[in-house]
Amino acid sequence: MIPENTGPAAVIVLAAGAGTRMKSRTPKILHEIGGRSMVAHALMAARSVNPRQLAIVVRHERDLVARHLADVDPAAVIVDQDDIPGTGRAVEVALQALDATQPLAGTVVVTYGDVPLLSGALLAELVATHEKEANAVTVLTAVLDDATGYGRILRGEDGTVTGIREHKDSSEAERLIREVNSGIYAFDAAVLRDALAHVTTDNSQGEKYLTDVLGLARESGGRVAAVVTADRWQVEGANDRVQLSALGAELNRRTVEAWMRAGVTVVDPATTWIDSSVTLDEDVRILPNTQLHGTTTVARDAVVGPDTTLTDVTIGEGATVTRTHGSGAVIGADAAVGPFTYLRPGTVLGETGKIGAFYETKNVTIGRGSKLSHLGYAGDAEIGDDTNIGCGNITANYDGEKKHRTVIGSGVRTGSNTVFVAPVTVGDGAYSGAGAVIRKDVPAGALALTVAAQRNTEGWVAANRPGTRSAELAQAATKDSSSTPASTEEGNQP
């Protein structure tokens, strides 16, 4: 039984270019916007139309690109372009690779790895129009206010496409045309296969042009038509970092706007950046200068920001995260983090818990209702429920060679400046005094103290720091104290 055709026969993504104008050691298509590489965006759009096969043509930095593709779309067929240049040749080698098992029949879509804002919906419209009209070729076009540099779409009286004229070859009248070629097409596989066999490199660039297929298709009696989009951003490519930045800003604008329409409050969209892979619930509130990256998820009624950057962080319902930099962390419902907090990977904060100002955490699990309020470090540790960690506490987890773990129970109260020298365990309900250095396990309910007797050496400043401001003030204070008469309570005299 032949499976139902739910999409085109194939999508071919062209990604072989060197992208020299990026001036980068990173291949152009691997540059990121919205938390994904440009080619990952392109592959997601291609996959959304459910093609039976997906091929991507590579050449520049082939092995580096292939490793990336193995992560983002391991099922894609990687095809190497040979030494014959041109988009026509790139499509030809892809078609040959896909035909190896069984010749393709049906619609073949051609798109690019550097067009990151192209949507699956627009590709689906292209495919639907192509198949409904039984076209030999359907080209995706856009109407631009300034079409300088783009190939112009030439149409006949019946509205079909009669050709594509490159800007440099256009007449004055043709340069007034605002409809331009995006380079994205839907082809009938048989028409494409036959036409590519007849396309030559006999041109000024010595390349095999894909645009030549349109003329050959018309000569064979095929119909060539167009789908026009008013959204130019969907067909914009990035050839340099200026264009990449513009595309990134537009993608972010669309992402932020989509979340606002979905019920998220974004106080200042201009300073808020949200990756395409982030998930937000209704009634989340995002304050200015906030960046949410990776797989970050934020639950209902949580407040994030201002001045916060989070990557791969999970935030529970009703939690608040203020002026915080974090990655790979989990924040429970109604918990509070910040301000000026650094959450490193492996941090798990329980419901109603708190990690406060100037705190750093790493690989630590903090129980429900426990508080690490200010000025400390907790790493490689486990802290139970309803525990209060005092100001300036530190888990000394590293002995110079190995990391060790600290376990602090529930209901523990620690004094200011307590240091836990791992490995060490503190039992439930225990206390520590201010300045304690915990080197041994503390039993449940015990008070841990490491207190030396205080000793005051009178006159030390005058003897050791003569002539200093401190010595002058100490001398004046001593003189004032000695000149003050002792008080008497005459009424109590015998």
C-alpha positions as CSV (number, residue, x, y, z in Angstrom):
1,M,0.0,0.0,0.0
2,I,1.4,3.4,-1.0
3,P,1.4,5.9,1.9
4,E,-0.6,9.0,1.4
5,N,1.3,11.9,0.1
6,T,1.1,14.6,2.7
7,G,3.9,16.8,1.4
8,P,6.2,17.5,-1.6
9,A,8.4,14.7,-2.9
10,A,11.5,16.6,-1.6
11,V,12.9,19.9,-0.4
12,I,16.4,20.8,-1.4
13,V,18.2,23.3,0.7
14,L,21.2,25.0,-0.9
15,A,24.0,25.7,1.6
16,A,27.3,25.3,-0.3
17,G,28.4,29.0,-0.4
18,A,31.5,30.3,1.2
19,G,29.8,33.5,2.6
20,T,33.1,35.4,2.3
21,R,31.3,38.7,3.1
22,M,30.7,37.5,6.6
23,K,34.4,37.7,7.2
24,S,34.3,34.9,9.7
25,R,35.9,31.5,10.4
26,T,32.3,30.3,11.1
27,P,30.5,29.2,7.9
28,K,27.8,31.7,7.1
29,I,24.9,29.4,7.5
30,L,26.0,28.5,11.0
31,H,25.7,32.1,12.3
32,E,22.8,32.4,14.7
33,I,19.7,34.5,15.2
34,G,17.0,33.8,17.7
35,G,19.0,31.1,19.3
36,R,19.3,28.9,16.2
37,S,21.7,28.8,13.2
38,M,20.4,30.2,10.0
39,V,20.4,26.8,8.5
40,A,18.5,25.3,11.4
41,H,15.8,27.9,10.8
42,A,15.7,26.9,7.1
43,L,15.5,23.2,7.9
44,M,12.6,23.8,10.4
45,A,10.7,25.6,7.6
46,A,11.5,22.8,5.2
47,R,10.4,20.1,7.6
48,S,7.1,21.8,8.3
49,V,5.8,21.0,4.8
50,N,6.4,17.3,5.5
51,P,8.6,16.4,2.5
52,R,9.2,12.8,1.8
53,Q,12.9,13.5,1.5
54,L,15.0,16.5,2.6
55,A,18.5,17.1,1.1
56,I,21.0,19.8,1.9
57,V,23.8,20.7,-0.5
58,V,27.1,21.6,1.2
59,R,30.7,22.4,0.2
60,H,32.4,25.2,2.2
61,E,33.7,23.9,5.6
62,R,31.8,20.7,4.7
63,D,32.8,18.7,7.8
64,L,32.0,21.5,10.3
65,V,28.6,22.0,8.6
66,A,27.9,18.3,8.6
67,R,28.5,18.0,12.3
68,H,26.1,20.7,12.9
69,L,23.5,19.2,10.7
70,A,23.8,15.9,12.6
71,D,22.6,17.8,15.7
72,V,19.8,19.8,14.2
73,D,18.4,17.4,11.6
74,P,20.2,14.0,11.5
75,A,17.7,12.6,9.0
76,A,18.6,15.2,6.3
77,V,20.5,13.8,3.3
78,I,23.9,15.6,3.0
79,V,24.9,16.1,-0.6
80,D,28.4,17.4,-1.7
81,Q,28.5,19.9,-4.5
82,D,31.2,19.2,-7.0
83,D,33.6,21.6,-8.8
84,I,31.0,22.8,-11.3
85,P,29.6,26.1,-9.9
86,G,26.1,27.4,-9.8
87,T,22.8,26.9,-8.2
88,G,21.6,24.8,-11.1
89,R,24.5,22.3,-10.5
90,A,23.8,22.3,-6.7
91,V,20.2,21.3,-7.4
92,E,21.3,18.7,-10.0
93,V,23.7,16.9,-7.7
94,A,21.0,16.8,-4.9
95,L,18.4,15.5,-7.4
96,Q,20.8,12.8,-8.5
97,A,21.4,11.7,-4.9
98,L,17.7,11.6,-4.1
99,D,17.0,9.7,-7.4
100,A,19.6,7.1,-6.5
101,T,17.0,4.8,-4.9
102,Q,14.0,5.7,-6.9
103,P,13.5,8.6,-9.3
104,L,11.5,11.4,-7.6
105,A,8.0,12.1,-8.8
106,G,5.9,15.1,-7.8
107,T,6.9,18.5,-6.4
108,V,10.5,19.4,-5.5
109,V,11.0,22.6,-3.5
110,V,14.3,24.5,-3.6
111,T,15.2,26.9,-0.9
112,Y,18.3,28.3,0.9
113,G,20.2,27.8,4.1
114,D,20.7,31.6,4.7
115,V,17.0,32.7,4.5
116,P,16.1,32.2,8.2
117,L,12.7,34.1,8.4
118,L,11.1,31.9,5.7
119,S,8.1,30.3,7.3
120,G,6.7,26.9,6.7
121,A,3.3,28.5,6.0
122,L,4.7,30.4,3.0
123,L,6.4,27.3,1.7
124,A,3.2,25.4,2.1
125,E,1.4,28.1,0.1
126,L,4.0,27.8,-2.6
127,V,3.5,24.0,-2.8
128,A,-0.3,24.2,-2.7
129,T,-0.4,26.8,-5.5
130,H,2.1,24.9,-7.6
131,E,0.1,21.7,-7.4
132,K,-3.3,23.2,-7.7
133,E,-2.3,25.1,-10.9
134,A,-0.4,22.1,-12.2
135,N,2.6,24.3,-12.9
136,A,5.9,23.2,-14.3
137,V,7.7,25.8,-12.1
138,T,6.3,28.1,-9.5
139,V,8.6,30.9,-8.2
140,L,8.2,32.7,-4.9
141,T,8.5,36.4,-5.5
142,A,8.3,39.6,-3.4
143,V,7.4,43.2,-4.1
144,L,10.0,45.7,-2.9
145,D,10.0,49.4,-2.7
146,D,13.6,49.4,-3.9
147,A,14.4,46.4,-6.1
148,T,18.0,47.5,-6.9
149,G,20.3,44.5,-7.4
150,Y,17.5,41.9,-7.6
151,G,16.4,39.8,-10.6
152,R,13.1,41.2,-12.0
153,I,10.1,39.0,-12.7
154,L,8.8,39.3,-16.2
155,R,5.2,38.4,-16.8
156,G,3.0,37.8,-19.9
157,E,-0.4,39.1,-20.6
158,D,-2.0,36.1,-19.0
159,G,0.0,36.7,-15.7
160,T,2.3,33.8,-16.1
161,V,6.1,34.3,-15.6
162,T,7.9,34.6,-18.9
163,G,11.4,35.1,-17.5
164,I,13.7,36.5,-14.8
165,R,16.0,39.4,-15.8
166,E,19.0,40.1,-13.6
167,H,19.3,43.7,-12.6
168,K,22.5,44.3,-14.6
169,D,20.9,43.0,-17.7
170,S,17.6,44.9,-17.3
171,S,16.4,47.7,-19.5
172,E,15.3,51.0,-18.0
173,A,11.6,49.9,-18.2
174,E,12.4,46.5,-16.6
175,R,14.2,48.2,-13.7
176,L,10.9,49.9,-12.8
177,I,9.5,46.5,-12.0
178,R,9.3,46.0,-8.3
179,E,8.5,42.3,-8.2
180,V,11.7,40.3,-7.7
181,N,12.9,36.8,-7.7
182,S,13.5,35.2,-4.2
183,G,15.3,32.2,-5.7
184,I,12.9,29.9,-4.0
185,Y,11.0,27.5,-6.3
186,A,8.6,24.6,-6.6
187,F,9.4,22.4,-9.6
188,D,7.8,19.4,-11.1
189,A,10.5,16.8,-10.6
190,A,10.4,15.4,-14.2
191,V,10.6,19.0,-15.6
192,L,13.4,19.9,-13.3
193,R,15.4,16.7,-14.1
194,D,15.1,17.2,-17.9
195,A,15.8,20.9,-17.9
196,L,18.9,20.6,-15.7
197,A,20.3,18.1,-18.2
198,H,20.2,20.9,-20.8
199,V,21.4,23.8,-18.7
200,T,25.0,24.8,-19.6
201,T,27.7,26.9,-18.1
202,D,27.9,29.0,-21.3
203,N,27.6,32.4,-19.6
204,S,29.8,35.2,-18.4
205,Q,30.1,33.6,-14.9
206,G,30.7,30.1,-16.1
207,E,28.0,28.8,-13.8
208,K,25.1,26.5,-14.2
209,Y,22.1,28.8,-13.4
210,L,18.9,27.4,-11.9
211,T,17.0,30.3,-13.4
212,D,17.6,28.8,-16.9
213,V,15.2,26.0,-16.0
214,L,12.3,28.5,-16.2
215,G,12.9,29.3,-19.9
216,L,13.5,25.6,-20.8
217,A,10.2,24.6,-19.0
218,R,8.3,27.2,-21.0
219,E,9.9,26.0,-24.2
220,S,8.6,22.5,-23.4
221,G,5.1,23.8,-23.0
222,G,5.1,24.0,-19.2
223,R,3.4,26.7,-17.2
224,V,5.6,29.0,-15.1
225,A,3.8,31.0,-12.4
226,A,4.5,32.9,-9.2
227,V,3.4,33.2,-5.6
228,V,3.8,36.8,-4.4
229,T,4.5,37.6,-0.8
230,A,4.2,41.1,0.7
231,D,6.5,40.1,3.5
232,R,9.9,40.8,2.1
233,W,11.6,39.6,5.3
234,Q,10.7,36.0,4.6
235,V,12.8,36.0,1.5
236,E,15.7,38.1,2.8
237,G,19.1,36.4,3.0
238,A,22.1,37.4,5.1
239,N,25.3,37.9,3.2
240,D,27.1,40.0,5.8
241,R,26.8,40.8,9.5
242,V,24.8,44.0,8.9
243,Q,22.1,41.9,7.2
244,L,22.4,39.2,9.8
245,S,21.8,41.8,12.5
246,A,18.8,43.2,10.7
247,L,17.3,39.8,10.3
248,G,17.9,39.0,14.0
249,A,16.2,42.2,15.1
250,E,13.2,41.5,12.9
251,L,12.9,37.9,14.1
252,N,13.0,39.1,17.7
253,R,10.4,41.7,17.0
254,R,8.1,39.1,15.6
255,T,8.8,36.7,18.4
256,V,8.2,39.2,21.2
257,E,5.0,40.4,19.4
258,A,3.7,36.9,19.1
259,W,4.2,36.3,22.9
260,M,2.4,39.5,23.7
261,R,-0.5,38.4,21.6
262,A,-0.4,35.1,23.4
263,G,-0.9,36.8,26.8
264,V,2.6,37.7,27.9
265,T,3.3,41.2,29.2
266,V,6.5,42.6,27.8
267,V,7.1,46.0,29.4
268,D,9.8,47.2,26.9
269,P,9.9,45.1,23.7
270,A,12.8,47.2,22.4
271,T,15.1,45.8,25.1
272,T,13.7,42.3,25.4
273,W,15.2,39.4,23.4
274,I,13.5,36.0,23.3
275,D,14.9,33.0,21.4
276,S,12.7,31.1,19.1
277,S,13.0,28.0,21.4
278,V,11.8,29.7,24.6
279,T,8.3,28.9,26.0
280,L,6.2,31.3,28.0
281,D,2.8,30.9,29.7
282,E,0.0,33.4,29.9
283,D,0.4,36.2,32.4
284,V,4.1,36.0,32.5
285,R,5.6,39.5,33.0
286,I,8.9,40.4,31.3
287,L,10.7,43.6,32.6
288,P,13.2,45.7,30.6
289,N,16.6,44.5,29.5
290,T,15.8,40.9,29.8
291,Q,17.2,38.1,27.5
292,L,15.7,34.6,27.5
293,H,17.7,32.0,25.6
294,G,17.8,28.3,24.7
295,T,15.1,26.1,26.2
296,T,14.1,28.5,28.9
297,T,10.5,28.1,30.1
298,V,8.5,30.5,32.3
299,A,5.3,29.5,34.0
300,R,2.2,31.6,34.6
301,D,2.4,34.7,36.8
302,A,6.2,34.6,37.0
303,V,8.1,37.9,36.7
304,V,11.5,38.0,35.1
305,G,13.8,41.1,35.0
306,P,14.8,43.7,34.8
307,D,18.4,43.3,33.6
308,T,18.3,39.5,33.5
309,T,19.8,36.9,31.2
310,L,18.7,33.3,31.4
311,T,19.7,30.3,29.3
312,D,18.0,26.9,29.6
313,V,16.3,27.9,32.8
314,T,13.0,26.6,34.1
315,I,10.9,29.1,36.1
316,G,7.9,27.9,38.1
317,E,4.5,29.6,38.5
318,G,4.6,32.9,40.4
319,A,8.4,33.0,40.8
320,T,10.4,36.2,40.6
321,V,13.8,36.5,39.0
322,T,15.4,39.9,39.3
323,R,18.8,41.1,37.9
324,T,20.1,37.6,37.5
325,H,22.4,35.8,35.2
326,G,21.7,32.1,35.0
327,S,21.9,28.9,33.0
328,G,20.8,25.3,33.4
329,A,18.8,26.1,36.5
330,V,15.4,25.2,37.9
331,I,13.4,27.7,39.9
332,G,10.4,26.5,41.8
333,A,6.9,28.0,42.1
334,D,6.7,31.2,44.1
335,A,10.4,31.2,44.7
336,A,12.5,34.4,44.5
337,V,15.9,35.0,43.0
338,G,18.0,38.1,43.0
339,P,19.0,40.8,42.7
340,F,22.6,40.4,41.4
341,T,22.5,36.6,41.5
342,Y,24.5,34.1,39.5
343,L,22.8,30.7,38.9
344,R,25.2,28.2,37.4
345,P,24.1,24.8,35.9
346,G,22.7,22.3,38.3
347,T,21.0,24.8,40.6
348,V,17.6,23.6,41.7
349,L,15.6,26.0,44.0
350,G,12.5,24.5,45.6
351,E,9.0,26.1,45.9
352,T,8.9,29.3,48.0
353,G,12.7,29.2,48.3
354,K,15.0,32.2,48.0
355,I,18.5,32.9,46.6
356,G,19.2,36.5,47.3
357,A,21.5,39.3,46.6
358,F,25.1,38.7,45.5
359,Y,24.8,34.9,45.7
360,E,26.4,32.3,43.4
361,T,25.1,28.7,43.2
362,K,26.3,25.7,41.3
363,N,25.1,22.0,41.3
364,V,23.0,22.6,44.4
365,T,19.6,21.4,45.3
366,I,17.7,23.7,47.7
367,G,14.6,22.5,49.4
368,R,11.1,24.0,49.7
369,G,11.1,27.3,51.7
370,S,14.8,27.4,52.3
371,K,16.6,30.7,52.0
372,L,20.1,31.8,51.0
373,S,19.5,35.5,51.3
374,H,22.7,37.3,50.7
375,L,26.5,37.3,50.1
376,G,27.5,33.7,49.7
377,Y,28.3,30.7,47.6
378,A,26.7,27.3,47.5
379,G,28.2,24.6,45.3
380,D,28.0,20.8,45.1
381,A,25.5,20.8,47.9
382,E,22.2,19.6,49.1
383,I,20.0,21.8,51.4
384,G,16.8,20.5,52.9
385,D,13.5,22.3,53.5
386,D,12.9,25.4,55.6
387,T,16.6,26.0,56.2
388,N,18.0,29.5,56.6
389,I,21.5,30.0,55.5
390,G,23.0,33.1,57.1
391,C,24.8,36.0,55.4
392,G,28.2,35.3,54.0
393,N,28.0,31.5,54.2
394,I,30.2,29.4,51.9
395,T,30.4,25.8,50.9
396,A,34.2,25.1,50.5
397,N,33.8,22.3,48.0
398,Y,37.2,22.2,46.3
399,D,40.3,20.9,48.0
400,G,42.6,21.8,45.2
401,E,42.2,18.5,43.4
402,K,38.7,17.2,43.8
403,K,35.2,18.6,44.4
404,H,33.3,17.4,47.5
405,R,29.7,17.6,48.6
406,T,28.0,19.4,51.5
407,V,24.7,18.1,52.9
408,I,22.7,20.4,55.1
409,G,19.4,19.1,56.5
410,S,16.0,20.7,57.0
411,G,15.2,23.3,59.5
412,V,18.8,24.3,59.9
413,R,19.8,27.8,61.0
414,T,23.4,29.0,60.2
415,G,25.1,32.0,61.6
416,S,26.8,34.7,59.5
417,N,30.1,33.8,57.8
418,T,29.8,30.1,58.4
419,V,32.1,28.0,56.2
420,F,31.3,24.4,55.4
421,V,34.5,22.5,54.5
422,A,33.3,19.6,52.4
423,P,32.7,16.8,52.6
424,V,30.5,17.5,55.6
425,T,26.9,16.8,56.8
426,V,24.8,19.0,59.0
427,G,21.8,17.3,60.5
428,D,18.2,18.5,60.7
429,G,17.4,21.3,63.0
430,A,21.1,22.1,63.8
431,Y,22.5,25.6,64.3
432,S,25.9,27.2,63.7
433,G,27.3,30.2,65.4
434,A,28.6,33.3,63.6
435,G,32.0,32.7,62.0
436,A,31.9,28.9,62.5
437,V,34.1,26.7,60.3
438,I,32.3,23.4,60.0
439,R,35.0,20.7,59.4
440,K,33.1,17.8,61.0
441,D,29.6,16.5,60.7
442,V,27.1,18.3,62.9
443,P,24.4,16.0,64.6
444,A,20.7,16.9,64.3
445,G,19.7,19.6,66.7
446,A,23.3,20.5,67.7
447,L,24.9,23.9,67.9
448,A,28.2,24.1,66.1
449,L,30.7,26.7,67.4
450,T,34.3,27.4,66.6
451,V,34.9,30.4,68.8
452,A,38.2,31.6,70.1
453,A,38.4,33.9,73.1
454,Q,38.5,37.6,72.1
455,R,41.6,39.4,73.2
456,N,42.0,43.2,73.2
457,T,45.6,44.6,73.2
458,E,45.3,48.1,74.7
459,G,47.4,50.8,73.0
460,W,48.3,48.7,70.0
461,V,47.4,51.4,67.5
462,A,49.5,54.1,69.2
463,A,52.5,51.8,69.5
464,N,52.3,50.3,66.0
465,R,50.7,53.0,63.8
466,P,51.9,56.3,65.3
467,G,51.1,59.5,63.4
468,T,48.1,57.9,61.6
469,R,44.6,59.3,61.6
470,S,43.5,56.2,63.5
471,A,46.2,56.9,66.2
472,E,45.1,60.5,66.5
473,L,41.4,59.6,66.9
474,A,42.2,56.8,69.4
475,Q,44.3,59.2,71.5
476,A,41.6,61.8,71.5
477,A,39.0,59.2,72.5
478,T,41.3,58.0,75.3
479,K,41.8,61.5,76.5
480,D,38.1,62.3,76.4
481,S,37.4,59.1,78.4
482,S,40.0,59.9,81.0
483,S,38.8,63.5,81.5
484,T,35.2,62.5,82.2
485,P,34.6,62.3,85.9
486,A,33.1,59.2,87.2
487,S,29.4,59.5,87.9
488,T,28.0,59.3,91.4
489,E,24.6,58.6,92.6
490,E,24.4,60.7,95.7
491,G,20.9,59.7,96.5
492,N,22.2,56.2,97.0
493,Q,25.2,57.2,99.2
494,P,25.1,55.7,102.7
